[in-house]
Amino acid sequence: MEDKKAVALKYYGDLPAPFVTAKGKGPTAERMLKLARENGVPVQDSRDLAQLLFAVDLGDFIPEELYELVAQLYAFVLEIQDEL
């Protein structure tokens, strides 16, 4: 069984795209998810997206081919925030 992976993204409106701020697998991924939940950071469980984003280096913008998938992620986050 493959280790769980987690990737954290950040986006500022004046930048061209979101970028990777943290990533981890196995126990590190579990810790990232625990910290995110404890701090009210929205988490979406998507192995496929995590696998694709895990290939992006820390600090790098996400590649253009992932824009649509990440836009769906941000729409999910906005929907959750609207419900709070």
N, C-alpha and C positions, 0 to 999 in steps of 0.2 A: 504494500500500500504506500502510495506517495505521501510525503510530508505535506501538511497543511501549509499554505503560503498566504502571506498578508502583504499588502502594499498600501501605503498612505500617499495620498495626493494632496496638492495645494494648488489653488488657482487664485490669481489676482487679475481683476478686470483689465489692467493695463499691460498684461503679458499676453503673448500670442497663444499660449496653451497651458493646461495644467502641467505640473512637474512632479516627479517622484521625490518625496521627502523622507521616506523610510520604507524598508522592506525586510522581511524575515521569513524563515520557514521553520517548521517543527515547533520546538518550545518558544522560540523567539516570536513566531507568528501568534501562538497562543497568548503570549504576554502582551503583544501589541493589541490584540482583540480585546483582552480583558481591560487594559488601560483605556482603550477607546470607549468601551461600554461604561466603565466607571466614570468617565468624564463627559458623557453625553454626546460623544462623537458618533454620528450615524455610521452603521456598518452594513454593507451588503454582502451577502454570501454568494459569490460567483467564482467557482474554481477556474472556469475558462478565462474570465477577465483577469483574475489574479495571475494566472500562468502567463498571459500575454504581457501584462504590466511588469511582471517580475524580470523580464528580459531587459527592461529599460534601466539604465544606470541611475544611481542616486543623483539628484540634482538636474537630470535631463528632462526636457519637455517630452510629453508623450508623443509618439509618432502620429503623423496625420491619419494613417489607416485605422487608428484607434479612437479618433475624434467622436464618431457616432456612438460607439459603445460607452465611452466616458460621458458623453452628453446624456445618455440614458441614465447613467449612474447619478449625475448631478440632478437630473429631473427627479429621481427617487429621493435624493437628499432634500430637495426643495419641498417635495410633497410631505415628507415626514415633518419638516420644520413648520409647515402650514398647519399640520394637525396638532402641534403642541400648543 
